[in-house]
């Protein structure tokens, strides 16, 4: 008989969540710990915010949340995170590439710097961080218990928003990379998937939802078929599913987590 608590268990797992101090990253980190993960490493640039979130999550769960401050926008930052994790662990079970930048602006105002910053953090760094941690991901992965790599994309990848050209292009590249890496790593027992969130309560979208009485916010809820923004349980639930036994037959997929947002846009 199937035991649901075992199906969605992450007992003893070692996880890494980049961009884990706020928003979607913190939701996933909390979900992993609530599901039994032994250690969840979270990264971000703001050390104070990061340390506060790590202490908060550690206090809520049996597992430990560990902060590693750093800037993944550069390959030096990627290498530094890889070195730290190699010093601390002999393997990792889950890597969530969540750190990113939500670059806005229209084509006429798009600068080379904006384009490069967006591609570096949203597309280049996730790829090369996965490569840098590949030996740790392979170390404990098996046919019965694969390791997981999860990329965080966006509904912007499958829709056309003229004011976020750099951002949406970077996320589209991430989604195209997902099945390529899934195929490349399948013989190493590593499953690779992406989650494409829609409207969520996060720091990136704070300007849109901070005033619940704002008319533009109310109108945005009407356009979303679920008539709400996503929150902690929505993001944590899908991340835990993908990274537990429940999701071990998914690889190379992009899961749209958007309340039906793309159906009306």
N, C-alpha and C positions, 0 to 999 in steps of 0.2 A: 504494500500500500504506500502511495506517495505521501510523504510528510512535507507539507508546505514550508514549515520552518527550516527543513533541510534543503529544499529546492531553492530557496532564496537566501541561504546562509553564505556568509563570507568569513566564517570562523577561521581565525589564524592568518588571514591574508595580509600581505604587505602591499600597500597601494601608494601611488604618487598622483597628486592632483595639482597641476600647474594652475596659477591664477585662483588659488583656493581660499583666499582670505575673505572674499565677499561673494554675493550673488550666486550664480550657478555653480561655481567651483566649491563654495562652502556648502551648498545644498548636497552635492555629491559626496563630499568628504563626510558630512554628517550621516548620510545614508549608509555609507560603507561601514562606519563605526557602529551604527545602530544594528547593522546586520552581522556584526561580530568580528570585523577586521581587527587584527592585532595592532597594526600601526598604519597610520595614514600620514604621509608627508605632504604638506601644502607649501606652495611657493607663491611669492608676490614681491613687488618692489618695496612696498611700504612695510617696514619691519614692525612698527608699533601695532598697526592693524593686524598684521599677520600673527604676531605673538599673542595678541588678545584673542583672536579667533582660535588659535591652537589651544590656549588655556581653557577657553569656553567649551570646546568640543571634548577635550580630555576629561573635563569635569562632569560631562553628561553621560559618558559611556565607559565601558570596561577597557576598551582599547585606548591607545595613545595617539594623539594628534601632534605631529612634530613640525615646527616651522623652519623653513630654509629660505632666507631672504635672498633675492637676486633678480637680475634683469635678463629675461630670456630673449630680449630683442636683438641681442648680439650672439654670435657664435662663441665668444669668450664666456658669456653668461651660461650658455648651454653646457659648455665644457666644465665650468665650475660646479654646476648642479650635478652633472654626471660624476665628477670626482667625489663630491660629498656623499652621494648615494652609494658609490662603490666602497667608500670608507666605512659606511654604516651597515650595509646589508650584503649578504652573499647572493640574494635573489630578490626580485620583486614579482608580484603576481598581476598587478594592474597598473597601467599608465594611462592617465587621462590628460590629454593635451587640450587644456581649456584656456590657457592664457592667450589674450588677444587684444586687439585695439579696434574700436568701432569708428573708424574714420568716416567722417561725413564730408559733404561738399559736392558741388556740381563740376562737370567736366571743365568748364571755363576757368574755374578757380583751382583745379587740381595741380599740385606741384610735384616735382620729381621726388622731393623729400617725403611728402605724404604717401606717395605711391610706394616708395622703397620701404618706409617704416611699416606700412601695412603688410606688404608681402613678406618682409623679414619676420615679423612677429606672428602673423596669422598662418603663414604657409611654410616658410623655410625652417623656422625654429622647431615646429612640431615634427617635421620630417627628420631633422638631424638629431633632435633629442631622442627620438625613437631609435635611431641608428646607434647613438652613443650608449643607450641602455639595453641594447639588444641582447648582450650576453647575460645580463641579470634577468631579463624576461625569459630567456631560453632555459636558464639553469634549473628551474623547478617545474617547468611546463611539461605536461604529459598528454597522452591521448585521452585519458579519462578526466583530466583536470587542466585544460589549456590556460595559458596566460592570456591577458586581454590588453589590447590597445584601443582606446576610444578617442576619437577626435570630436571636438565640438564645432559644428558648422553653424548654419543659420538658415531660416526660411529665405533670407536674402539671396541665397545661392540659387534657388529655383524660381525666383521672381525677378522682375525688372523694376528697380528703384533707381531713378536717374540721379538721385542725390547721394548715393553711396557706391559709386562705381568701383573704387579701390577695394572697399570692404567686401562687396558682393562677389567680385572677381576672385579675391583671395579665398573666400569660402567655397566657391564653385571649384577651384583648384583642389581644395582639401577633399571635397566629395569625390572628385575624379581619382584622387590618389588613394582613396580608401580601398576599392576593390583591387587595385594594383598591389598594394602592400599585403592585403589579405591573401592574395595568391602567392606572393613572394615568401610569406612567412608561414604558410599552412603546414609545411613539412616540419617546421619547428614547434608545432602545436601552439601557435599564437593566433588568436582570433582578432580581427581588426574591423571595427565598425565606427560609424559616425552617428551622432545625434544632432538633428537640426532643429533647435528651439525656435519658437515664434516669440510672441510677447510674454516676457517674464518680468517679475519684480526683481530688478537688479540695479546695480549702480549705473550700468551703461544706459538704462532706460529711465533713470530716476526723473528726468525732466518731463517725461510723458505722464507719469502716474502720481507724482508727489502731491498734486492737488486733486483729490477724488471728485471735487465739485467742478473741475474745469470742463468746459463743454467739449473740448477736443478729446479729452480722455473718455468721456461718456460715449462720444460718437465712435471712438475706436473699439469700445466694448461691443457696440452694436454690430460692427463689421466682422467681429470674430464669432464664428458659429457657436463656440462654447460660451460666449458672452462673459469672458473673464480673462485675466492674465494668469499665467502659470505661476506656481509657487514651489515651495520646498518639497512637498510630497510628490509633485509631478516629476520634478527632475530627479530626485533621489530614487523614486520608484523605478524609473526606466534604467538609470545607471546601475542600480543593484541587480535588476533583472539581467542586463547584458553581461554583468561581471560575475554572476553566480551560476550554479548549475542550470537554473531556469533558462538562461540565454546561451547555452553552450552549443547550439546548433545554428547560431547567427554568425556569419562572417561575410565581410564585403558589402554590408548593407548600410543604408542611410535611413535612420528612423526619424520621421517628421514628428516633432513634439510641439504642435502649434495650435491645438484647439480648433483645427480646421482653417487656420488663417489663410493658407495658400489657396483655398477653394474660392475665396472672394477677392483675390488680389492678382 
